[in-house]
Amino acid sequence: MTGNLTDLTVAGIRDGFRKGEFTAREVAQAFNANVAAAKALNAFIIETPDHALAAADAADKARSDDKLLPLSGVPIGMKDLFCTQGVQTTAASHILEGFTPTYESTVSRHLFEAGAGMLGKMNLDQFAMGSSNETSYFGNVISPWRRSDGGNADLAPGGSSGGSSAAIAARLCPAATGTDTGGSIRQPAAFTGISGIKPTYGRCSRWGIVAFASSLDQAGPMARDVRDCAIMLENMAGFDPRDATSLDLPVPKWEEGLSSNLKGKRIGIPTEYRVEGMPAEIEALWQQGVAWMKDAGAEIVDVSLPHTRYALPTYYIIAPAEASSNLARYDGVRYGLRDLPEGAGLQDMYAATRAAGFGPEVKRRIMIGTYVLSAGFYDAYYTQAQKVRTLIARDFEQAWEKCDLLLTPTAPSAAFALGEKQADPLAMYLNDVFTVPASLAGLPAMSVPGGLDSQGLPLGLQIIGKPLDEQGVLNAGLAIEERAGFTARPDQWW
């Protein structure tokens, strides 16, 4: 693979390109070569080398004309949940295979208007439903990491944004878009040793993103470090009148505001995040994170989030309910797959199309969602879950009276082997135990790599912030990043 240029971060590419140290086309060619050489990881559903090269040529011309844009010269990956005009968008599902949007999602449009090029559409769990990237119709993504004990088992890159996380860790792209419904940016970031931030709900427009659970879905960036996440988020966020949940607020200059000095900040340690059976290595990393926060000048306080124990079951009622509603549009009539058995009527076509087009996990969640929304169970399940969601959000509001940020582990384990949890959906759902509460409350949260476990696999720390305090989250992430000194990368084996 091509080295050097593909080892650069987004900031490194941007700044080096502006100084004339290399051309944008050289960068795009280097990343295109890495993408072509790493097909074994299955991180991309579709590769778009021509898009990356066209944007690079435009960047080279813009530099000569002194008309550079914020992301001129930077090629990125686009999770295949973002509709891209003229480029197939599948949500990793057979039911959308062959669907080519005639429009651009707001987030991807923002990034392209900022000068970014697209290396391809990233693989993901089907309709973003999964924690291991094993539910994709196009095959699972394989993490570029390997256990240090020499085990040959392929590891999960996390999910649903596993294609994005694996590609960034493997130097196939410097950054990528992700979406986070219950942890789908943060958990894969932790599994692959990169950074990723879910901003406050409404910071990034959901228009043009294939919907999973509308009150939870939020786009965000994934990248190698905190600064790159800040750069990407600045160019993804912004008000969009086409999204009723979009926040009509100016986009802060998060990169300019980066500071690892946390003097005067209070970091809360939630008691309820110490779950039964949590590995000692996760607890040790958490305590190390506490020491890093103190070293950065922060005061550590203990806080309680008493309804945390109900977050996971609450999420797995609300999210499937919204998915059941959102996925009702895939019926074989308007777009996507149509399975029409000979002599079949309209209802038969609906059934055949959805049976063939959706995978087992998507069907499972649709069935759960339909059940909890049914007349006999709506009040018993869905209404109660919404009440508990309010209590979870209230827990955070009360915690903010005592602290400015929260520090927790990102995931209850390092990356597990592919297939290890597929037979037990509940065990798979437990991967979201630390990430789901912030999603239910719509809070900004970030995962930053903190170190390696005994098998040489990455572990992440999570920072949760007050609504709209992405700057505080990013700054705390930077404080961890500087003190952790995480430079580990997977060996090239693919």
Residue, then its C-alpha position, 0 to 999 in steps of 0.5 A: m500500500t501507499g504510505n506517507l500520504t495515507d498516514l496523514t490526518v484530515a488536518g495534515i492533508r489540508d495543511g500540507f496541501r495548502k503549503g504545496e507539499f503535495t497535490a490533491r490528486e496525489v492524495a486521492q490516488a494514494f487513498n484510492a490505491n489503499v482502497a483497491a488493495a484492501k477489498a478483503l476488509n469489505a469496508f466499502i459497498i461501492e468504490t467511487p475513485d472517479h469522484a475522489l479524483a474529480a474533487a482533487d482536480a477541482a482542489d488543485k485548480a482552486r489552489s492555483d486560483d487561490k479559491l480554496l475551500p475548508l476541505s479542499g484536497v481531503p477525500i473521505g468515506m460516506k456511510d451508505l446511509f447518506c443519499t448521494q446523487g447519482v451514486q447507489t445508496t442501499a443502507a446495506s439492504h437488498i431491498l434498496e439494492g440498485f436505488t440511485p438517488t436523484y438528490e443529495s443528503t444535506v450532510s453529504r452536500h455540505l461536505f462536498e460543497a466544502g471541497a471534500g471528495m468521496l472515496g466510496k460508500m461505506n458498508l454498515d449493518q443493514f438499515a444501521m441495525g446492529s453492533s458488529n456490522e454482520t447484518s449487511y446484505f453485502g457481507n460483514v466488514i472485518s476489522p483490520w485489528r488482530r489479537s496479539d496472541g496470534g488468534n486467526a479469528d476475524l474481529a468485528p469492527g463494531g456497528s453499525s458504522g463498521g465500514s467507516s471505522a475499519a477504513i479509517a483504522a486501516r488508512l483507507c480514508p482519513a475520515a468518514t461520516g457515521t450515524d449514531t442511533g444508540g452508539s453506532i459512531r462511538q462503539p465502532a470507534a472504540f473497537t478500532g482505535i479511532s475517534g468519533i463524536k455524536p453531536t447534540y440531536g439536531r446539530c446535523s440534518r437528517w434530511g437524505i439519511v435513510a431513517f432507522a429511528s427518527s427521534l434518535d438518529q444523528a449524523g456525526p464524524m469519525a476520524r483518527d483524532v479529535r481535531d479531525c472530528a472537529i473539522m469534519l463536524e464544522n462542515m457537516a452541521g448546520f440548520d436545514p429547513r427540510d428537517a423539522t428537528s434541525l436546530d436553527l443555530p450557528v455552527p461554532k468554530w470547534e477547531e479554533g476552540l480546541s483546548s486540553n486545559l480543563k481547569g475549572k471543569r467538573i467531570g462526573i463519574p456515574t456510579e451506575y456505569r459500573v456494570e456486573g461482569m465488566p472486565a477489569e481492564i475496562e475499569a482500569l482504563w476508566q480509572q486512568g481516564v479519571a487520572w488524566m482528567k485530574d492532570a488536565g485540571a478538572e475536578i472529579v465528582d461522583v454522580s448518580l444516573p439512577h434510571t440508567r439500568y432501564a436505558l437499554p430496554t427503553y431503547y429497544i422498545i422505542a427504536p424498533a417502534e420507530a423502525s417499524s414505522n419508517l420501514a413501512r415505506y419499503d413495499g415494492v411499489r415506489y422504489g427499490l426491490r419488487d418481488l412479484p410472484e406469478g398470479a400474486g395480488l398486492q398484499d402478496m407482493y408486499a409480503a414477498t418483497r419485504a420477506a426477500g428484501f429485509g434481513p433477519e435482524v431488520k425483520r426482528r426489529i420490525m416485529i418487535g416494533t409492530y408488537v409494541l405499537s399494537a392496540g393491546f400493548y401500546d400503553a403497556y410498552y411504548t408509552q411506558a418507554q417514553k416515560v422512562r426516556t423522560l426520566i433518563a433525560r431528567d437524570f442527566e439534567q440533575a447531574w449537570e447541576k454537579c458537573d460539566l461533563l461525564l466520563t465513562p467507558t465506551a463499550p463493555s469489552a474490546a472487539f469480539a470475534l465475528g459470529e461470537k454473539q450472532a446466536d444471542p441477540l440480547a448479548m449483542y444488544l448489551n454492547d450499547v449499554f454505555t452509549v444508549p443513555a446519551s442517545l435517549a437524552g439527545l446529548p453530545a458524546m464522543s469516544v476517544p481511544g485510551g489504550l490497548d487491552s492485554q490482547g493488543l486491541p483498542l479500548g475507548l473512553q466516552i465523554i458525554g456533555k450538556p446539550l450543545d456543548e460539543q466544544g466541552v466534549l471535544n476539549a475533554g477528548l483532546a485532553i485524553e488524547e494528549r495524555a493517552g498518546f495512542t499511536a497504535r495501529p493495526d498490522q497490515w495483513w489484508 
